[in-house]
Amino acid sequence: MGRALNKVPIPAKTIGALAAAATAAVGALWVRHRARKAESDNPPAGGFVEVDGVPIHYVDIGEGPAVVLLHGNAVLLQDFIASGLIDRLSERHRVIAFDRPGYGHSGRPRDRLWTAQTQGAVIQQALTQIGVTQPVVLGHSWGTLVALSMAVGDAADLRGLVLVSGYYYPTARADVALAAPAALPILGDVLRYTVSPLSGRLLFKRTVRTMFAPAPVPDDFFESVAREMVLRPAQIRAEAEDAAFMIPAAAHLRARYSDLKMPVSIFAGADDKVIDPEANSVRLHRAIPQSTLLVARGAGHMVHYAIPAEIADAIERMSVGPDDELRR
């Protein structure tokens, strides 16, 4: 008989590492499956325009002077459907609402830095391709940085600017530090396919309640803004990158606010728990001589749900040109 082979025991740490790797792999497959199912269950609501190889999803509804809607972080263009703004505005305007790059069904390749300036340039090219000139542009939350990027400079082609619950002046923010790691190469990829979607599911409703507070969350919000679409790894990357770019974007834009020439309407919720209205919206109003400001009492960060009529009225005033006034 040959000698029995000596069995070398596998260290417990190695077993634990292998088990953790297997669990992570299974979790990543489950996350990918959920993402694909989310996209299947929530097909595109509109059409696509391709800009520099990037598919940009948008809805285009109504006729009349053009209005462009740019959503904030952690949502989709359906946010404007849920708020009623698209229905209200489309009665008298051509309304174009975009999924910003990386959100919803819009692409966000890794071949460039998706700063507010880059996003603004892509949206502007998309508008040119679909035949939109001199629109009123509305941005909510992070979307205000994109809207402002489109408005500054000599080449700006905007009739007016509507800024809702925006972040305009750089300050230290804990939420940026917490969100930014998911934007990092390698580590971010691991987080987006393991920890981030799972923790996001646990925190999603609480996060939305904070966005709306002190107002209640509308009953149909979660039907319009699908949680599973928001928690896809691709959108988590977009949200994390936007969080990382938020402070630099405000720092870059702040010196240009006084250069704005078009009418500007600023809206904020007095009880916004996400962005301080006094340090941002009120301060911006002081920096832009031709701006108007409405700070709504009892409203939070999602102030466009609380005062859609006032926002629509501001857009209507901007959309009326001299010839229209004479016909009235």
DOMARDO-711353 format. One record per residue: z, y, x of N, C-alpha, C, O in turn; residue in three letters. Coordinates in steps of 0.001 Angstrom, whole numbers, plus 500000, padded with zeros to 6 digits. Layout:
ZYXZYXZYXZYXALA ...
END
This chain:
500000498791500846500000500000500000500000501249500873500692501304501890MET 499212502260500467499261503513501209500513504291500891501181504079499878GLY 500794505179501777501983506003501545501759506942500373500677507506500218ARG 502794507109499540502720508047498411502571509467498918503219509868499884ALA 501709510222498256501530511616498639502759512423498245503333512247497170LEU 503133513291499131504253514178498826503789515275497878502813515969498163ASN 504462515433496781504128516483495816504794517784496220506001517838496453LYS 503982518834496298504508520157496654504832520901495370503932521159494570VAL 506069521247495158506433521956493918505799523340493873505690524030494887PRO 505379523731492653504810525070492457505945526033492185506751525801491284ILE 506023527112492950507115528079492756507141528618491322506104528804490685PRO 508343528856490849508503529379489487507793530717489311507255531001488240ALA 507791531547490370507123532843490271505621532670490060505002533431489317LYS 505040531667490714503613531423490556503304530966489139502338531414488521THR 504142530069488637503959529605487256504046530772486278503250530895485348ILE 505039531622486521505198532785485644504001533717485700503567534245484676GLY 503457533922486921502301534803487073501077534221486378500317534944485734ALA 500890532894486514499764532247485860499884532324484334498904532558483628LEU 501092532125483856501319532204482415501051533618481903500456533802480841ALA 501501534621482674501278536013482273499791536351482270499302537046481380ALA 499066535839483299497635536099483363496906535460482190496004536059481604ALA 497310534227481852496687533540480719496959534273479416496070534424478577ALA 498196534727479255498552535481478044497754536774477946497279537139476870THR 497607537473479090496838538721479102495376538464478762494752539241478041ALA 494829537356479291493427537029479009493213536741477528492236537195476934ALA 494135535985476938494043535697475506494172536990474701493443537211473734VAL 495113537839475120495294539117474425494061539990474510493696540643473533GLY 493406540011475681492195540819475851491073540319474953490334541118474379ALA 490941538995474827489926538435473939490199538807472483489282539113471721LEU 491481538773472115491851539152470744491545540620470497491037540969469431TRP 491847541499471468491579542931471322490081543174471189489654543980470363VAL 489280542481471998487827542645471916487310542179470556486437542819469971ARG 487836541089470064487438540595468745487771541612467661486955541874466776HIS 488967542183467730489377543166466722488490544408466778488166544990465743ARG 488098544813467992487239545988468134485873545744467503485349546600466791ALA 485301544570467767483999544254467189484078544136465671483168544567464962ARG 485156543559465179485340543448463735485491544826463104484961545078462021LYS 486223545728463788486398547089463271485055547781463121484811548446462114ALA 484188547636464102482882548281464041482008547660462963481206548347462331GLU 482171546342462755481428545676461686481930546093460307481142546287459382SER 483250546228460179483845546611458892483655548088458578483743548497457421ASP 483392548894459614483244550343459440481929550790460073481936551404461140ASN 480803550490459428479498550829460003479290552333460064480013553082459408PRO 478314552785460838478048554227460934477828554862459560477147554300458702PRO 478412556030459374478281556736458099477025557587458048476587557986456969ALA 476436557870459217475272558743459271474218558215460217473984557009460295GLY 473578559130460941472513558768461861472930559011463304474082559331463597GLY 471952558847464201472205559012465626471152559936466230469998559966465800PHE 471585560685467235470671561431468084471039561079469521472219561020469869VAL 470026560845470355470286560448471738470145561649472655469114562321472662GLU 471190561911473427471210563043474344471474562512475749472548561975476019VAL 470500562659476640470639562160478019471075560700478051471904560302478869ASP 470505559913477151470818558499477115472088558139476381472452556964476329GLY 472784559126475804474048558883475104473812558951473593473369559984473091VAL 474100557868472859473957557924471401475110558712470777476281558404471001PRO 474766559718470005475772560552469337475627560363467832474563560606467263ILE 476708559926467200476719559657465765477125560913464996478048561624465395HIS 476434561177463897476751562365463101476354562133461652475507561294461345TYR 476985562893460773476544562962459388475983564352459149476455565330459727VAL 474978564434458298474247565676458044474059565768456536473249565042455961ASP 474815566668455892474877566714454431474707568149453948475242569081454549ILE 473965568323452867473865569623452217472744570489452754472041570121453695GLY 472591571661452127471577572620452513472191574009452570473167574305451880GLU 471593574865453417472081576228453556472414576535455003472004575801455902GLY 473152577611455241473551577945456603474331576781457232475145576139456569PRO 474072576523458510474637575343459165476090575544459572476486576608460047ALA 476869574485459368478266574429459805478444573140460610478047572067460155VAL 479027573238461780479263572079462647480761571818462713481549572740462926VAL 481155570558462530482566570174462521482857569250463712482168568250463913LEU 483880569594464494484269568830465684485728568409465546486626569251465508LEU 485955567111465473487297566589465216488163566612466470487681566869467574HIS 489448566338466277490400566315467377490566564932467984489718564059467802GLY 491673564737468713491967563469469355492527562487468320493082562902467303ASN 492380561193468581492994560122467778492456559999466363493082559352465525ALA 491293560613466075490680560461464760489178560236464944488716559938466045VAL 488421560384463843486972560234463821486405561351462961487160562151462407LEU 485081561417462841484520562439461953484978562263460515484948563211459730LEU 485411561026460159485895560780458796487122561612458454487476561727457280GLN 487772562188459444488892563089459183488450564238458279489198564666457400ASP 487235564735458498486744565846457688486314565391456300486274566192455366PHE 485991564107456161485724563566454827487026563462454048487105563869452889ILE 488058562907454706489351562721454044489971564046453627490627564123452588ALA 489773565090454426490372566395454116489660567109452975490188568065452407SER 488462566644452643487677567297451595486803568424452095486066569022451310GLY 486864568734453392486089569864453909484587569631453799483844570548453448LEU 484131568408454097482697568161454054482169568335452628481146568989452424ILE 482851567763451653482405567908450267482409569367449836481472569840449192ASP 483470570070450198483593571473449785482495572335450430481857573143449756ARG 482286572156451729481329572991452449479886572649452097479029573532452078LEU 479607571373451819478226570965451587477664571492450273476465571357450027SER 478490572085449430477987572696448197477108573907448495476218574236447710GLU 477356574583449641476614575809449968476074575823451394475429576790451800ARG 476332574752452162475943574745453562475337573405453974475546572380453325HIS 474592573442455054474223572211455750475377571890456694475667572661457608ARG 476028570763456475477224570400457241476888569253458185476415568200457758VAL 477139569470459469476915568437460483478260568130461125478848568983461791ILE 478741566912460924480013566481461521479716565400462554479042564414462255ALA 480218565587463759479952564663464855481152563769465134482301564189464991PHE 480872562525465535481834561762466322481683562271467745480631562084468356ASP 482708562908468280482594563370469663482378562173470607482715561047470241ARG 481832562387471793481541561269472706482747560358472924483832560810473290PRO 482527559064472688483579558065472865484369557761471615485154556813471598GLY 484182558540470571484910558356469311483976557766468265482765557986468294TYR 484566557007467337483753556440466278482615555615466857482837554660467601GLY 481394555999466504480217555249466943479424555985468023478301555585468329HIS 479974557040468601479286557762469676479605557139471031480716556661471262SER 478617557151471923478800556592473252479526557541474194479637558739473935GLY 480015556977475291480695557778476312480582557016477649481562556422478099ARG 479418557028478275479256556290479530480117556870480641480557558018480575PRO 480349556058481657481221556466482759480471557175483887480991557285484998ARG 479268557652483620478479558273484673478740559763484826478058560435485600ASP 479719560288484096480047561713484186481485561935483731482102561070483110ARG 482009563140484062483333563535483588483171564207482227482451565197482093LEU 483852563653481215483661564138479851484636565280479542485507565164478680TRP 484460566374480267485267567568480046484853568229478733483866567839478110THR 485621569230478328485238569983477126483877570647477322483087570735476382ALA 483600571115478545482319571758478826481171570755478701480124571072478135GLN 481369569544479231480334568518479131480092568136477680478945568019477249THR 481157567944476932481001567589475516480303568704474745479448568442473899GLN 480671569941475040480026571066474365478531571115474638477741571399473738GLY 478137570837475891476718570854476243475967569736475524474837569940475082ALA 476580568558475401475938567446474695475784567764473213474732567510472627VAL 476831568320472604476744568682471181475666569746470973474907569679470006ILE 475597570722471872474583571769471741473175571186471842472288571578471085GLN 472965570253472773471652569609472886471333568791471636470192568770471175GLN 472343568122471095472139567353469871471708568271468728470803567934467964ALA 472355569427468614471998570375467558470566570873467725469834571010466745LEU 470174571141468954468804571583469211467804570516468772466769570830468185THR 468120569255469060467206568169468729467057567956467226466004567516466764GLN 468109568268466456468007568071465002467696569382464271467775569457463045ILE 467343570411465046466848571640464449467899572573463883467651573258462890GLY 469071572608464502470146573491464034470270574683464982470440574511466189VAL 470186575884464429470367577101465216471417577983464547471572577981463326THR 472121578726465369473125579691464924474079579127463868474209579708462790GLN 474730578034464152475698577505463195477043578219463313477322578891464306PRO 477852578062462299479285578295462435479879576979462951479609575915462393VAL 480673577050464001481257575842464586482756575835464335483461576786464672VAL 483233574751463739484664574562463500485169573446464400484600572355464436LEU 486234573729465121486890572707465918488338572563465484489023573552465221GLY 488800571306465412490199571053465105490872570434466315490329569504466912HIS 492043570930466691492852570383467777492034570323469063491577571364469534SER 491831569127469654491045569049470893489625569551470674488992570048471605TRP 489129569425469466487783569915469170487641571417469338486526571911469507GLY 488758572165469295488663573616469520488213573921470952487524574914471189THR 488606573062471912488197573277473300486695573081473457486050573791474229LEU 486138572118472725484690571911472746483995573090472071482995573600472577VAL 484524573518470935483931574649470222483943575913471079482955576646471127ALA 485056576162471747485139577336472613484177577222473792483592578221474211LEU 484009576027474324483072575835475430481643576144474993480837576619475794SER 481328575878473732480005576197473198479844577694472942478726578207472909MET 480961578385472762480909579795472355480886580766473519480380581879473374ALA 481418580381474668481471581300475804480145581271476556479420580278476516VAL 479842582351477229478608582414478008477495583121477265477514583233476040GLY 476521583599478031475428584381477464474488583547476603473795584085475740ASP 474459582218476835473526581368476098474087580880474761473430580105474067ALA 475282581319474392475908580848473149475041581192471944474527582305471833ALA 474886580229471047474021580373469879474821580096468606474410579296467765ASP 475965580763468476476851580526467345476918581758466461476947582888466948LEU 476942581527465157477116582619464195478590582986464069478938584141463827ARG 479445581988464235480874582225464124481649581032464633481088579961464869GLY 482943581228464798483820580212465378485076580102464524485736581101464239LEU 485400578871464116486610578612463336487460577632464138487026576519464435VAL 488661578052464481489542577278465361490795576883464580491519577739464073LEU 491037575578464492492115575057463652493082574247464513492692573259465135VAL 494350574675464544495415573935465235495067573659466687495229572539467170SER 494592574675467375494114574476468743495148574679469825496212575262469616GLY 494787574169471003495576574323472232494747575206473164493681574798473624TYR 495243576430473445494417577425474122494969577898475465494245578515476247TYR 496232577618475739496851578114476966497566576967477672498331576237477042TYR 497326576798478981497862575626479692499383575642479794499984576642480186PRO 499984574528479440501427574321479566501658572852479905500800572008479645THR 502809572550480480503155571153480747503396570427479433504067570948478543ALA 502843569214479312502971568450478071503308567002478398502626566359479196ARG 504373566496477771504791565115478003503769564128477465503576563062478050ALA 503096564471476335502136563537475750500938563302476665500339562226476652ASP 500594564316477460499498564149478414499892563148479493499104562272479849VAL 501106563275480010501570562351481045501633560917480535501370559978481286ALA 501976560746479270502084559409478701500714558788478427500534557580478582LEU 499752559613478020498445559088477618497491558902478790496655557999478768ALA 497607559746479815496617559778480885496434558466481645495300558173482026ALA 497480557641481899497248556400482670496171555493482094495515554779482852PRO 495969555494480803494936554645480196493533555099480554492567554389480274ALA 493401556275481170492090556759481605491758556333483027490620556500483466ALA 492728555787483756492518555446485161491640554204485310491693553305484471LEU 490836554148486367490076552917486635491031551751486907492132551949487421PRO 490617550578486570491315549304486774492612549250485970492711548473485020ILE 493615550067486335494862550063485578494601550420484128495128549774483222LEU 493788551447483902493476551846482539492763550759481766493022550563480578GLY 491853550039482441491148548939481777492127547862481320492016547336480213ASP 493081547545482183494084546540481827494911547013480642495141546255479700VAL 495358548264480686496184548792479607495432548801478280495993548452477242LEU 494163549199478315493396549354477071493105548028476387492862547986475181ARG 493129546942477159492858545635476563494120544800476362494046543653475921TYR 495272545374476683496516544618476514497576545457475801497775545320474594THR 498243546314476542499410547022476029499048548107475015499668548207473956VAL 498038548921475346497761550112474528497405549801473077497960550441472184SER 496506548850472789496206548573471374497397548026470606497571548321469423PRO 498227547218471287499385546641470603500433547708470298500946547785469181LEU 500748548530471302501719549600471068501162550619470078501905551193469282SER 499837550840470134499218551765469200499367551330467762499562552162466876GLY 499277550018467515499456549510466151500867549779465641501070550100464470ARG 501829549643466536503215549862466146503502551336465865504324551665465010LEU 502812552223466596503131553651466528502155554452465662502383555638465423LEU 501083553832465193500016554592464560500498555386463350500245556588463267PHE 501175554753462430501611555457461220502626556547461557502604557623460959LYS 503511556274462511504489557292462911503773558497463525504138559643463260ARG 502747558232464349501989559318464963501295560165463907501303561393463985THR 500698559509462924500005560240461864500998561064461041500704562199460667VAL 502162560498460761503185561259460014503584562516460783503797563569460182ARG 503686562411462105504015563586462921502914564629462851503191565828462808THR 501670564180462839500544565107462754500555565889461448500222567074461431MET 500935565236460358500921565896459056502219566654458750502211567602457965PHE 503306566246459353504616566809459023504606568343459120503968568916460003ALA 505330568997458191506239568461457184505560567991455892506238567524454976PRO 504238568110455810503523567634454632503423566106454674503435565521455757ALA 503327565464453534503159564005453520501743563623453928500820564432453838PRO 501583562393454374500252561874454687499528561592453375500087560917452511VAL 498304562085453197497565561795451956497409560295451737497284559528452692PRO 497416559891450492497374558467450156496131557770450705496195556601451088ASP 494999558481450746493743557842451140493387558064452613492288557705453037ASP 494289558645453394493947558950454787493584557691455566492576557665456272PHE 494405556643455440494182555434456231492966554650455747492447553803456473PHE 492509554924454534491267554317454078490065554980454737489064554320455015GLU 490160556282454988489045557022455588489040556903457107487996556654457711SER 490202557080457722490324557024459183490909555663459537492128555494459577VAL 490046554706459790490460553318459979491250553145461278490779553506462357ALA 492438552596461162493298552380462327492600551547463396492691551865464582ARG 491906550487462993491292549589463972490180550274464751489927549907465898GLU 489511551253464166488498552010464906489154552893465959488648553023467073MET 490266553490465605490977554370466537491556553587467712491667554119468816VAL 491928552322467482492614551534468500491678550642469318492152549771470046LEU 490391550835469217489472550104470092489628550570471539489888551752471766ARG 489480549693472513489619550109473918488724551278474305489138552153475065PRO 487489551298473782486565552382474130487099553729473652487000554726474368ALA 487667553764472440488183555038471953489503555395472625489787556573472841GLN 490304554402472954491542554692473687491215555363475025491915556279475454ILE 490147554899475678489736555541476941489347556991476699489741557872477462ARG 488571557252475632488166558619475322489387559500475056489463560629475541ALA 490337558980474286491541559739473970492355560034475230492879561136475394GLU 492458559038476121493231559224477342492552560224478273493216561070478870ALA 491229560127478394490512561083479233490630562493478677490826563448479429GLU 490511562624477363490656563946476766492055564511477004492212565705477257ASP 493059563659476923494423564119477214494521564626478651495155565649478909ALA 493893563911479587493946564317480990493190565623481229493565566405482103ALA 492123565865480454491298567063480649491789568267479842491266569369480007PHE 492782568075478977493175569135478050493717570378478765493257571491478511MET 494678570189479644495277571336480336494251572049481221494176573277481165ILE 493443571331482050492414572028482830491409572782481967490938573851482355PRO 491074572229480792490119572907479913490677574244479441489977575256479471ALA 491933574253479005492549575511478562492657576504479708492452577702479511ALA 492979576018480911493078576897482077491727577521482406491651578683482803ALA 490662576739482238489319577243482521488866578271481489488222579260481838HIS 489199578043480228488678578879479155489464580173478947488900581154478462LEU 490720580201479293491586581324478917491063582679479408491284583696478751ARG 490383582704480536489865583963481064488629584445480309488184585575480511ALA 488067583597479436486824583934478750487027584363477303486075584785476646ARG 488246584262476800488453584530475377488054585952474979487474586159473913TYR 488359586907475815488046588296475471486550588582475520486105589628475049SER 485760587651476092484313587836476160483599587396474878482417587689474700ASP 484296586706474000483655586205472789483149587367471930483858588350471713LEU 481916587235471450481290588318470680481195588012469187481118588926468367LYS 481200586728468838481010586351467432482328586449466670483389586503467293MET 482288586473465335483529586444464554484303585156464834483716584088465009PRO 485628585275464873486496584129465150487607584107464098488306585101463907VAL 487763582977463425488871582785462489489782581695463040489320580613463404SER 491068581985463099492049581078463693493011580626462598493537581447461845ILE 493237579320462515494146578754461522495162577861462236494841577188463216PHE 496384577871461724497432577013462279498462576727461206498588577471460233ALA 499196575643461394500317575330460527501596575877461129501869575669462312GLY 502374576570460330503600577191460855504564576155461409505349576458462308ALA 504515574925460879505452573878461286504779572785462109505215571633462104ASP 503723573152462807502987572196463640503918571609464705504493572349465503ASP 504066570278464718504934569598465670504161569080466884504750568485467786LYS 502848569304466908502021568833468006501695569966468977501806569800470192VAL 501294571110468442500934572273469258501642573506468696501531573799467506ILE 502349574208469529503119575381469121502178576491468665501415577003469484ASP 502201576884467393501261577904466916501517579284467506500575580044467729PRO 502773579616467761503088580934468313502534581080469726501966582117470070GLU 502697580046470540502255580105471932500756579911472090500215580123473176ALA 500087579515471031498658579250471138497847580084470147497132580996470561ASN 497940579796468862497093580493467891497417581979467791496510582811467784SER 498696582317467713499082583731467614498688584478468883498193585604468822VAL 498906583855470014498541584472471299497032584648471413496564585677471901ARG 496274583663470970494815583774471031494322584907470145493411585645470522LEU 494917585043468979494533586128468066494693587487468742493862588376468555HIS 495741587649469515495948588918470232494884589135471311494545590273471637ARG 494357588030471865493389588140472961491962588379472489491112588786473280ALA 491682588128471194490321588272470665490338589362469601490796589119468484ILE 489850590556469922489972591692468994489372591450467622489926591907466622PRO 488242590735467548487545590563466269487977589307465524487288588857464608GLN 489121588740465915489573587506465267490466587791464068491068588858463954SER 490535586802463176491505586809462088492431585612462279492061584635462930THR 493611585685461723494605584625461895495288584325460576495687585233459847LEU 495421583026460272496213582583459133497111581447459602496630580389460006LEU 498413581673459545499402580642459859500009580196458541500737580951457895VAL 499709578974458148500089578486456816501504577936456811501836577053457601ALA 502330578452455930503702577954455791503708576557455181502902576239454307ARG 504628575738455657504770574393455113503701573418455565503646572289455079GLY 502845573841456495501767572980456985502018572623458440502671573366459173ALA 501488571474458847501627571018460216500305571048460950499456571905460703GLY 500141570093461860498962570074462717497682569841461907496624570356462267HIS 497767569084460837496586568793460005496451569846458910496351569522457727MET 496448571089459318496483572207458375495208572272457532495223572871456457VAL 494113571676457986492875571715457202492978570897455925492146571047455030HIS 493991570028455821494258569327454560495031570238453599494909570115452380TYR 495815571139454157496672571996453339495932573203452775496210573626451653ALA 494986573767453541494313574997453119492790574893453281492184575773453893ILE 492168573848452751490712573732452910489943574889452281488898575287452795PRO 490449575432451176489743576526450506489706577770451386488674578435451477ALA 490819578087452031490870579261452901489935579100454098489274580051454517GLU 489889577888454640488990577638455772487537577751455326486714578340456028ILE 487220577189454163485856577279453642485462578724453365484316579107453596ALA 486393579521452877486100580936452608485776581684453907484879582527453937ASP 486511581372454974486243582018456260484847581661456758484131582516457279ALA 484464580405456598483125579967457008482067580661456166481025581065456683ILE 482326580798454888481373581462453994481151582909454416480016583385454423GLU 482223583610454766482088585005455200481252585105456474480446586024456619ARG 481441584168457389480659584190458631479194583845458388478313584307459113MET 478944583045457382477590582560457127476713583584456430475491583441456409SER 477320584610455862476570585625455119476038586663456101476814587351456764VAL 474718586775456191474091587769457059473800589058456339474045589151455136GLY 473283590067457033472986591373456406472036591255455209472227591931454198PRO 471003590391455321470072590240454199470743589660452974470444590052451846ASP 471658588719453200472384588128452081473269589147451396473406589148450173ASP 473873590023452203474744591063451618473924591993450718474383592402449652GLU 472698592322451164471884593228450364471474592607449031471311593308448033LEU 471310591278449025470892590607447795472043590462446802471818590184445624ARG 473275590649447275474425590450446388474606591633445448475527591636444631ARG 
END
